[in-house]
Amino acid sequence: MALTSKITAYDPAWPQRYEADKVLLASAFGDELVAMHPVGSTAVPQLAAKPEIDVLIEVSEHRNEAARDEVFLTLGYVRGSDLSEGHHFYRRNIGEIRTHKIHICRRGHRSVIQMLTFRDLLRSDASLRQRYQDLKMKLEATNIGGMAEYLEKKGPFIIAALLEVDNRRG
């Protein structure tokens, strides 16, 4: 079972792809929009990644979800299963290729803190970034269970990095 796309070398066009959709995505939220962030590996310069733009959207409340779903549908996004309580997920594919993933969480949600912290760690620590890239390439090469397997096997690395930050903070 394949991943949603193949890991490729970092592409400097990824930030522009995020910026290109930012205004359109914001149109689905009105006054509940708090902030929008590029996250995931495509938000980390010099890191190989599946070329899927990850966007984290912070909201004050999850209001008008049906209306949001309709706007997202017109933009080509399909709502997936919630990743946790209050962590809504959308995806956009072109044909069979995943191009974008949207995470919508209330401000302060645990996922917001984790995604931003891990992104910033990878941006600032070249050694961690290389180890993470090596792990991702290995997981892609040995993957037989698809995305669920890939995400499950990346999890311990991410958790260890976040725990190290927590331990440093005291």
Kinemage of the C-alpha trace (Angstrom):
@kinemage 1
@onewidth
@group {chain A} dominant
@subgroup {mainchain}
@vectorlist {calphas} color= white
{ca met a 1} P 0.000 0.000 0.000
{ca ala a 2} L 1.555 3.292 -1.074
{ca leu a 3} L 1.890 6.570 0.758
{ca thr a 4} L -0.252 9.472 -0.458
{ca ser a 5} L 2.745 10.763 -2.459
{ca lys a 6} L 6.476 10.129 -2.815
{ca ile a 7} L 9.025 11.923 -0.626
{ca thr a 8} L 11.038 14.411 -2.682
{ca ala a 9} L 13.849 16.887 -2.041
{ca tyr a 10} L 12.832 20.221 -0.527
{ca asp a 11} L 11.213 22.490 -3.097
{ca pro a 12} L 11.563 26.268 -2.546
{ca ala a 13} L 8.164 26.679 -4.258
{ca trp a 14} L 6.354 25.065 -1.312
{ca pro a 15} L 6.069 28.311 0.698
{ca gln a 16} L 4.539 30.028 -2.352
{ca arg a 17} L 2.003 27.203 -2.680
{ca tyr a 18} L 1.016 27.804 0.955
{ca glu a 19} L 0.701 31.561 0.383
{ca ala a 20} L -1.329 31.067 -2.806
{ca asp a 21} L -4.124 29.267 -0.927
{ca lys a 22} L -4.036 31.264 2.298
{ca val a 23} L -6.635 33.902 1.314
{ca leu a 24} L -8.997 31.326 -0.173
{ca leu a 25} L -8.807 29.171 2.949
{ca ala a 26} L -9.405 32.156 5.218
{ca ser a 27} L -12.675 32.823 3.378
{ca ala a 28} L -14.205 29.758 5.047
{ca phe a 29} L -13.895 31.149 8.575
{ca gly a 30} L -15.030 34.724 9.077
{ca asp a 31} L -14.397 36.078 12.556
{ca glu a 32} L -13.584 32.680 14.094
{ca leu a 33} L -10.182 32.664 12.311
{ca val a 34} L -7.339 33.350 14.747
{ca ala a 35} L -4.207 32.382 12.785
{ca met a 36} L -2.935 30.289 9.898
{ca his a 37} L 0.451 28.529 9.816
{ca pro a 38} L 2.431 26.407 7.362
{ca val a 39} L 3.323 23.185 9.191
{ca gly a 40} L 4.631 19.743 8.399
{ca ser a 41} L 7.761 18.939 6.485
{ca thr a 42} L 6.972 21.235 3.544
{ca ala a 43} L 7.256 24.137 6.017
{ca val a 44} L 10.856 23.230 6.890
{ca pro a 45} L 13.534 24.468 4.468
{ca gln a 46} L 16.049 21.805 3.409
{ca leu a 47} L 13.851 18.905 4.572
{ca ala a 48} L 12.733 16.270 2.077
{ca ala a 49} L 8.983 15.742 2.233
{ca lys a 50} L 5.910 14.395 0.573
{ca pro a 51} L 4.982 17.437 -1.559
{ca glu a 52} L 1.736 17.956 0.343
{ca ile a 53} L 1.221 21.437 1.744
{ca asp a 54} L 0.211 21.200 5.406
{ca val a 55} L -1.754 24.098 6.864
{ca leu a 56} L -2.681 24.576 10.500
{ca ile a 57} L -5.642 26.869 11.066
{ca glu a 58} L -6.384 28.122 14.561
{ca val a 59} L -9.954 29.143 15.314
{ca ser a 60} L -11.600 30.694 18.349
{ca glu a 61} L -14.465 28.190 18.140
{ca his a 62} L -15.613 25.449 15.793
{ca arg a 63} L -18.706 27.257 14.501
{ca asn a 64} L -20.656 26.778 11.300
{ca glu a 65} L -18.881 23.560 10.414
{ca ala a 66} L -21.442 22.669 7.732
{ca ala a 67} L -20.883 26.037 6.020
{ca arg a 68} L -17.102 25.582 6.328
{ca asp a 69} L -17.359 22.111 4.792
{ca glu a 70} L -19.290 23.592 1.839
{ca val a 71} L -16.682 26.319 1.217
{ca phe a 72} L -13.861 23.796 1.483
{ca leu a 73} L -15.668 21.476 -0.923
{ca thr a 74} L -15.838 24.272 -3.526
{ca leu a 75} L -12.051 24.673 -3.055
{ca gly a 76} L -11.514 20.964 -3.699
{ca tyr a 77} L -11.105 19.804 -0.082
{ca val a 78} L -12.788 16.780 1.460
{ca arg a 79} L -13.256 16.434 5.187
{ca gly a 80} L -11.552 13.405 6.669
{ca ser a 81} L -11.939 11.880 10.100
{ca asp a 82} L -11.158 14.114 13.048
{ca leu a 83} L -7.614 13.369 14.207
{ca ser a 84} L -8.582 13.951 17.845
{ca glu a 85} L -11.325 15.738 19.751
{ca gly a 86} L -11.454 19.241 18.268
{ca his a 87} L -8.788 18.532 15.592
{ca his a 88} L -10.568 18.582 12.242
{ca phe a 89} L -8.812 17.351 9.102
{ca tyr a 90} L -9.335 18.077 5.402
{ca arg a 91} L -7.427 16.889 2.351
{ca arg a 92} L -7.198 17.890 -1.290
{ca asn a 93} L -6.125 15.517 -4.017
{ca ile a 94} L -5.587 16.090 -7.698
{ca gly a 95} L -6.369 12.743 -9.253
{ca glu a 96} L -4.784 10.172 -6.966
{ca ile a 97} L -2.115 12.602 -5.684
{ca arg a 98} L -2.529 14.361 -2.341
{ca thr a 99} L -1.592 18.049 -2.636
{ca his a 100} L -2.807 19.671 0.604
{ca lys a 101} L -3.752 18.801 4.178
{ca ile a 102} L -5.624 21.182 6.464
{ca his a 103} L -5.684 20.894 10.260
{ca ile a 104} L -8.255 23.036 12.087
{ca cys a 105} L -7.986 23.363 15.858
{ca arg a 106} L -9.107 25.802 18.522
{ca arg a 107} L -6.364 28.133 19.748
{ca gly a 108} L -4.384 26.413 22.503
{ca his a 109} L -5.314 22.888 21.388
{ca arg a 110} L -2.582 20.368 22.146
{ca ser a 111} L -2.119 19.659 18.421
{ca val a 112} L -1.434 23.351 17.719
{ca ile a 113} L 1.349 23.431 20.277
{ca gln a 114} L 2.845 20.133 19.085
{ca met a 115} L 2.788 20.954 15.365
{ca leu a 116} L 4.295 24.414 15.788
{ca thr a 117} L 6.902 23.247 18.299
{ca phe a 118} L 8.040 20.327 16.131
{ca arg a 119} L 8.157 22.501 12.990
{ca asp a 120} L 10.275 25.086 14.793
{ca leu a 121} L 12.602 22.405 16.175
{ca leu a 122} L 13.211 21.042 12.691
{ca arg a 123} L 13.815 24.537 11.332
{ca ser a 124} L 16.391 25.345 14.011
{ca asp a 125} L 18.236 22.036 14.516
{ca ala a 126} L 20.048 20.692 11.442
{ca ser a 127} L 20.992 17.430 13.169
{ca leu a 128} L 17.400 16.698 14.209
{ca arg a 129} L 16.197 17.652 10.718
{ca gln a 130} L 18.670 15.201 9.112
{ca arg a 131} L 17.745 12.372 11.496
{ca tyr a 132} L 14.060 12.959 10.801
{ca gln a 133} L 14.653 13.002 7.051
{ca asp a 134} L 16.664 9.770 7.259
{ca leu a 135} L 13.843 8.139 9.237
{ca lys a 136} L 11.209 9.261 6.741
{ca met a 137} L 13.222 7.938 3.791
{ca lys a 138} L 13.721 4.599 5.556
{ca leu a 139} L 10.033 4.345 6.413
{ca glu a 140} L 9.036 5.115 2.842
{ca ala a 141} L 11.431 2.465 1.488
{ca thr a 142} L 10.143 -0.236 3.844
{ca asn a 143} L 6.465 0.731 3.960
{ca ile a 144} L 3.888 -1.931 3.208
{ca gly a 145} L 0.979 -0.671 5.346
{ca gly a 146} L 0.370 2.755 3.810
{ca met a 147} L -0.057 6.053 5.617
{ca ala a 148} L -1.246 4.581 8.914
{ca glu a 149} L 1.951 2.551 9.235
{ca tyr a 150} L 4.125 5.492 8.146
{ca leu a 151} L 2.552 7.858 10.688
{ca glu a 152} L 2.675 5.274 13.468
{ca lys a 153} L 6.375 4.646 12.943
{ca lys a 154} L 7.227 8.379 12.806
{ca gly a 155} L 5.335 8.981 16.045
{ca pro a 156} L 7.987 7.883 18.561
{ca phe a 157} L 10.604 10.171 16.959
{ca ile a 158} L 8.271 13.178 17.124
{ca ile a 159} L 7.216 12.432 20.697
{ca ala a 160} L 10.848 12.060 21.815
{ca ala a 161} L 11.773 15.417 20.250
{ca leu a 162} L 8.818 17.154 21.916
{ca leu a 163} L 9.586 15.542 25.292
{ca glu a 164} L 13.173 16.747 25.053
{ca val a 165} L 11.893 20.304 24.594
{ca asp a 166} L 9.560 19.907 27.587
{ca asn a 167} L 12.448 18.591 29.707
{ca arg a 168} L 14.650 21.552 28.732
{ca arg a 169} L 11.876 23.987 29.686
{ca gly a 170} L 11.793 22.386 33.060
